[in-house]
Amino acid sequence: MRGIPVPAISNADQFKQSFREEAREILVDLEAALLELNENRGDRELVGRVFRALHTIKGSGSMFGFEGLAVFTHNLENAFDEVRNGRLEVGSELIDLTLSALDQIRAMLEERDGEAEAAACAEILAKVRKLTGIAVHGAAAAKPAKAVPAAVGCRIRQWAIHFAPGPDLLLNGANPLLLFGELRQLGGLSVKASMEMIPPLAELDPERCYVSWEMVLAAPVDRDAVRDVFIFVEDSCELRIEPAAGDAGQAAEDSDAAARALGEHRAASGGRRTYDKPDAASSLRVPAAKLDQFVDLVGELVTVQARLAELAARRDDLEIAEVSEEIERLTSSLRENSMNIRMLPIRATFEKFRRLVHDLARDLGKDVELTMDGAETELDKTVIEQLGDPLMHLIRNSMDHGIEPAELRRTRGKRSTATIHLSARHSGASVLIGVSDDGGGIDAEAVRGRAIERGLVSSDAQLSEAETFALIFQPGFSTAKQITDVSGRGVGMDVVRQRVESLRGTIDVASRPGLGTGVTLRLPLTLAIIDGLLVSVADACFVLPLASTLECIELSAADIERANGKHVANVRGEIVPYIRLREHFNVRSPRPELEQIMIVESGEGRFGFAVDRVLGNCQTVIKSLGRVYRHVRAVSGATILGDGRVALILDPERLVQDALRAQLQNRSARASPPAARSVEAAAAGRRIAASC
């Protein structure tokens, strides 16, 4: 006879990793609640939210083997239990201490052992004891005989609990015995097991729990406190929590309400257990690496589809053409869906800077609040991952250099509390991320003087406001008179520039003396696959992002003659400068009699790019050119065409910036390159039009 297989505990690491991920999400919410509580210290709902989050981390940590974390969190939970009971006031010391404890919990999640970690825990717990007057518990604190988190005064409530695990509860790493131990922390507990559902031995599944339990808990807690014990298993079990018979007063009302709710639940469910219902999960947790691999495979599929379309165009075969069109439609739909999966709201990135602003305001002795707008704006997760450092440095720069001390703000007629505002909004195929403050603004003369001192510009250089502000992003540039822990080394803004450029983005700075500064980052929505417009110059192919392309016009020899050889075109009465890609990339071949100009929208206005032919739309999989070409600003990547050729993906914004840079470098020269002359002429035309 075959023996019953004994399941190996091979999923322990997987369960621990799942707990770590869940705990990190809870910590993010907990940190936000603490910072909100710091602004609204009398909000009892926020206190309860913090307490429940700590309670969840403690209980789940104990369940998954993080005993040290459970003990540490238990002592923090006691502090907020004192707040709930009115025996301790919420103050800055408690908020700062708990925030430091959250950092320690994050470190404990990685299970790093060592004297430094133990010393950090002991130091925090000593401060907790000093603040609350409650003795700090050791290893036994996670499982005291009768802890008293009294949520409803001191009256003992009796709760009848029905707990029937679902078929997957044990597979998910949950241990019912640990749940019973946590219930005993709340008060007295009596337990009765029901064995009726255990099948014959031949039909028994050793990985399934067939036992259910009826329990009575006597404790000074409400229904929510009891339900919190089961928070991680509630979706995979049948759970009922009702006032026990004999619990008078308010318990009778609760019992009636619970009975009505239970009756409605049974009617709606047809008498089935919760875990017997179809799975209605609205989300699925997938490792980021798998998602990246999926998007890469979609990119390869797009390339193969382009090859098939090229083959169908060369062959006069109706069936192949039909199959090619169908695959193109499906590939396009798959590409859109895969891109949407990668799109995430920027709220989580914005929210984590509340802590940074809080800590810096405390260290710098300034009163600063953080406001947000457009936090639901979505962009590619790869872009979001790269956005943290630039925003951090911009906020630190605003806090240290931009925002004045409270006394100086009052003398200038401002509120003593300064504001840093984060914003996000879509603009075509880009997203605009803004960081602004209501501080003193940028001193343009100080920036210019520092640039002259460092030899970045000559003393007689005539710089526009935008050119002056751009100097703050130079490596090592700083106007700070002394170096502090926050800024002054001239590194942060250089990091901002490098990171934004690596994302193929641009930076715009606006500042008004005494009123504040605003920095806007223009970033692409995605870095994987884009819709492009394929153009050719001689035998070379280029791709222009379709989202930034406005229209296409013809350029004839007569048009060139009417413009006196200047690189400008008349588009329905508007003077639009253009850059001839043939000259820009030094393509040596005869120019066709009829060229095409692609009109694009850039941060500097409308510009055109003259090409030989427009070949049509294409789905473009962006491939990196590698470190060898990292200094080629005007090319953002490459893609493989259907016929196997490589086409460079152009960055219209940087092409225009190159032309403007050429204009600045040749301003003092007697003759400027055609592209620079066209930019200068167009700019002059716009100034004349604006003055009319």
QUIZI-V849136 format. One line per field, one symbol per residue. phi: phi as a letter, one per 40 degrees, with the letter a starting at -180 (. if undefined). psi: psi as a letter, one per 20 degrees, with the letter a starting at -180 (. if undefined). burial: I if it has 16 or more other ideal C-beta (glycine too) atoms within 10 Angstrom, else O. A space follows every 10 residues. Layout:
phi=???
psi=???
burial=???
This chain:
phi=.ccccccccc bdcccccccd cccccccccc cccccccccb cccccccccc cccccccccc cccbgccccc cccdcccccc cccccgcacc bccccccccc cccccdcccc fccicccccc cccccccccc ccgccccccc ccbccacbcc cbgbccbbbc bbbbcccbcc ccgcbdcccc ccccccicbb bbcbbccccd dcbccccbcb cbbbbbbbac bccccccccb ccbccbacbb bbdcdhccgc cccccccccc cccccccccg gccdcccccb ccabcbdccc cccccccccc cccccccccc ccccbcbccc cccccccccc cccccccccc cccbccddcc cccccccccc ccccgbbbbb bbagcccbad cccccccccd cccccccccc cccccdcccc ccgbccccbb bbaaacagcb bbbbbbabcc gccccccccc ccccgcbccb cbbccccccc ccccdgcacc cacbccahcg bdcccdcccc cccgbbbbbb abdgbhbbbb bbbccabbbb cbbcbbbfcc bbbbdccccc abbcbbcccc cccfgccbbc bfgbcbcbbc cdccbfccac cccbbbbccb bbcchcbbbc bcabchcacb ccbccgccbc ccccbciaac cccgcbbccc bdcccccccc cccccbcccc bbddcccccc cccccccccc cc
psi=ppqppopqmi jghghghggg gghhghhghg gghghhhhhm ijohhhghgg ghgggggggh ghhjjmgggg gghhhhhhgi hhghjjipqp rhggghghgh hhhhhghhhi lpqrhgghhg ghgghhhggh ghjpppqbhi himrgnqmmo ilbjppqppp ppooqrhjgh hjjqohhhgh hhhhhhbppp ppqpjhiprq hhipoijqoi qrqpqppoql rrhhhghhhj hijhikrppp oqpqpioach hgghggghgg hhggghghik jqqgiiqqpk piqpppqhhh gghghghhgh hgghhhgghg ghhhpmohgh gggghghggg ggggggghhh hipqqjghgg hiiggggggh hghikqopqp qqpkiipqrp hhgghiiggg hghgghgggg hgprqhghgh hjjrqhorpp ppqpqqncjr poppoqrkbi rpnhhhgggh hghijhqqhj poprgghghh hijqpjpqjp hqprigaiik gghhgggggg hhjkrrpppp qppihaqppp poqqhqjfpr proprqociq qqppphhipg rprqorhhhh ghjkiqmqqo nlipooqqpo hghgjlonqq pqhorqpopq prijaprqop rgqoiaqqpo oppqirhhki jnhipiarqp rhjiqpppoq ohghgghggh hhgghjhiqh pqqggghhgg gggghhhghh i.
burial=OOOOOOOOOO OOOOIIOIII OIIOOIIOOI IIIIIOIIOO OOOOOIIIII IIIIIIIIII IIIIIIOIII IIIIIIIIII IIIIOOOIOI OOOIIIIIIO IIOIIOOIIO OOOOOOIOOI IOOIIOIIOO OIOOOIIOOO IIIOOOIOII IOOOOOIIII IIIIIIIIII OIIIOIOIIO IIIIIIIOIO OOOOOOOOOO OOOOOOOOIO OIIOIIIIII IOIOIIOIII OIIOIIIIIO IIIIOOIOOO IOOIIOOIOO OOOOOOOOOO OOOOIOOOOO OOOOOOOOOO OOOOIOOIIO IIIOIIOIIO OIOOOOOOOO OOOIOOIIOO IOOIIOOIIO OIOIOIOOII IOIIIIIIOI IOOIOIOIOI OIOIOOIIII IIIIOIIOOI IIIIIIIIII IIIIOIOOIO OOOIOOOIII IIIIOOOOOI IIIIIIIIII IIOOOOIIOI IOOOOOOOOO OOIOOOOIII IIIIOOIIIO OOOOOOIIOI OIIIIIIOII OOIIIIIOII IOOOOIIIII IIIIIIIIII IIIIIIIIOI IIIIIIIIIO OOIOIOOOII OOIOOIIIIO IOOOIIIIII IIOIOOOOOO IOOOIIIIII IIOIOIIIII IIOIIOOIII IIOOOOOOOO OOOIIIIIII IIOOOOIIII IIIIIIIIII OIIIOOOOOO OIIIIIIIII IIIOOIOOOO OO
